[in-house]
Amino acid sequence: MKIYLELLGEGTPVWRPVEAVHIQDDLYRISQVNAQRDDECWPFKTDSIVRCMSKTTQEGDVILVAYERAKDSLQS
């Protein structure tokens, strides 16, 4: 499934869709590798477990965005 990460250092909000696996409730594990590491700075690394919430875009679409890393006890 897709979740969205807000790219760092872009000046304006830029959201990158990435593949993630739903674990439970609002927890997802990022499964996609950042293939553009020289051009994009992701706030979370591949395999990080993150908390997500719904966000409505300016276009009116509802997307699932990662907003924080889950507690270390949940990380593998």
C-alpha positions as CSV (number, residue, x, y, z in Angstrom):
1,M,0.0,0.0,0.0
2,K,1.1,3.6,-0.5
3,I,1.8,6.1,2.3
4,Y,3.3,9.5,1.8
5,L,6.4,11.1,3.2
6,E,7.0,14.8,3.3
7,L,10.4,15.4,1.7
8,L,13.0,17.3,3.7
9,G,14.7,20.5,2.5
10,E,12.4,21.3,-0.4
11,G,11.3,24.8,0.7
12,T,7.6,23.9,0.1
13,P,5.7,20.8,1.1
14,V,6.5,18.0,-1.3
15,W,4.9,14.5,-0.7
16,R,6.5,11.3,-2.0
17,P,4.3,8.2,-2.3
18,V,6.2,5.2,-1.0
19,E,5.4,1.5,-0.5
20,A,4.6,0.4,3.0
21,V,3.2,-2.6,4.8
22,H,0.4,-2.2,7.3
23,I,1.3,-3.7,10.7
24,Q,-1.6,-2.7,12.9
25,D,-3.8,0.3,13.7
26,D,-1.8,3.4,12.5
27,L,1.5,1.6,12.2
28,Y,3.2,0.9,8.8
29,R,6.7,-0.3,7.9
30,I,8.3,1.5,5.0
31,S,9.3,-1.2,2.5
32,Q,10.5,0.9,-0.5
33,V,14.1,1.9,-1.0
34,N,14.9,5.6,-1.7
35,A,16.3,5.2,-5.2
36,Q,16.9,8.9,-5.5
37,R,19.0,9.4,-2.4
38,D,21.1,12.2,-4.0
39,D,17.9,14.2,-4.9
40,E,15.5,13.3,-2.1
41,C,15.8,13.4,1.6
42,W,13.2,11.2,3.3
43,P,12.4,11.8,7.0
44,F,12.4,8.0,7.7
45,K,14.6,5.2,6.4
46,T,13.5,2.0,4.6
47,D,12.2,-0.5,7.2
48,S,11.3,2.2,9.7
49,I,8.0,1.7,11.5
50,V,6.0,4.9,11.3
51,R,2.7,6.2,12.5
52,C,0.4,7.5,9.8
53,M,-2.7,9.7,9.7
54,S,-5.1,10.8,7.0
55,K,-4.5,14.2,5.4
56,T,-6.7,16.0,2.8
57,T,-4.6,17.5,0.0
58,Q,-5.4,20.9,-1.7
59,E,-7.0,18.9,-4.5
60,G,-9.4,17.3,-2.0
61,D,-7.8,13.8,-2.1
62,V,-7.3,12.0,1.2
63,I,-3.8,10.5,1.6
64,L,-2.1,8.6,4.4
65,V,0.9,10.4,5.7
66,A,3.7,9.3,8.0
67,Y,4.1,11.8,10.8
68,E,6.4,10.2,13.3
69,R,8.6,7.2,13.9
70,A,7.0,4.5,16.2
71,K,8.7,3.8,19.5
72,D,12.0,2.0,19.4
73,S,10.5,-1.0,21.1
74,L,8.5,-1.6,17.9
75,Q,11.5,-1.3,15.6
76,S,13.2,-4.6,14.5
